[in-house]
Amino acid sequence: MIDRITRSLSARVLGVFLLTSLVYVGASRYVFDLVWGTGYLSEVIGAHMALHVEYVLNDIGLPPNVERAKAIVDKVPVDIMIVGPDMHWESDKRFPPLDEVPFSHSRFLVPGVLYEVQPWTKTIELLELARYENRAFVKIQDGPYQIIFASPKFAEPPRPQIATPIIAVLSVIVLTGCYMAVRWLVKPIRWIKEGAARIGQGDLDYRIPVTRRDDLGELAADINRMADDVHAMLEAKRQLLLAISHELRSPLTRAKVALEFLEDASVRENLMQDIGEMERLIADLLESERLNTRHSKLQLTPVNLGELVAGVVDADVAGAEGRVTINLPPQPLTIQADATRLRLLVKNLAENALRYTTPDQPPVEITVRASGESAEIRVCDHGRGMSTHDLARVTEPFYRADPARSRVTGGLGLGLYLCRRIAEAHGGSLAIQSELGCGTQVTVCLPRRTGAAA
């Protein structure tokens, strides 16, 4: 969770916003202290405060006159307490004990940076300020007397201190608004990321939504145009491949007819083998391209999978006698599938396993079984196996683990690719496990219910 947050672009932008805000507040405070902290602002406010204190002290008199103090209490919303050697008077009996009120001198009104002591500073030094139980207190020392003012009056309830909660709520609202705004700004990035992944996986029909006219909208439009270009290029290549494959069939047929009249049997057999390999290549290419197109359709019918596998091995796989062991389920395993293409899949897997199994090695094992909601065909040989590098690419078209093609190994690099496409067209999958020197196991999983993807 923490790693996801730290990697989130929205969280990072919001973090930059918060950091910028803190730097701005700190810089503003520094500038304020630099400009106003020289004592100018303290001098202006302190001088006016001293003038008002002198007015009040003159009005109350020395020794303090209680009647004048009562007159002040009647005019302004304050309570007054006068404490001296010969008197103790207070306008309200709810005045707290003075030793509980945390009075102190103001450092702002009498700063230590003044260049010279002004007459009014002596008056300010008589002042002590405090806040206690949501009320403001001012104490003036006038000779032996202390005159204390409290505001608001004790007869009035103090105003609730809601400034801090309001600031906290506003901060949360502002931060939430900033986060939502950032999320909205970077929302196309998630679409672009998802679109790039799908297009990179081969879904060239997918297009990224373009709803904005900013840089991200232009980037999404550029990626869509790139997908259009790639799709057009691949389609042109596919059409060229299909055309060449179709055009090669007729001359190969004529060549086969002509070879029948060749007297040298050895040369005829070799040439027929080469032509047969070329025909298989063309057939595999055409079938692969049919499965790749969006318009290809499977001819789905109920197929007894065990019966189909046994029939293919007996009739279509050359050299399978005594070299293939078939394990079938005790009960018929019927699925909805294209029988012709499944026969091609089983034939390719069996021939591929036999190709890399020598006669002195254990026979190839073909197992058909039900596995949950799937039907499984497993072909296992005990040949030389494949490396991890070859295993990762063996189902790519025209990839061969053995680049030195020979009549012994044969193969054109299309067999496993075609098997994978047939399995995927049925809504299934093809998985390969292999280890050098230990053989290879190919597992095809097909849905037992109708679920073709093509």
Disulfide bonds with the S-S distance in Angstrom:
none
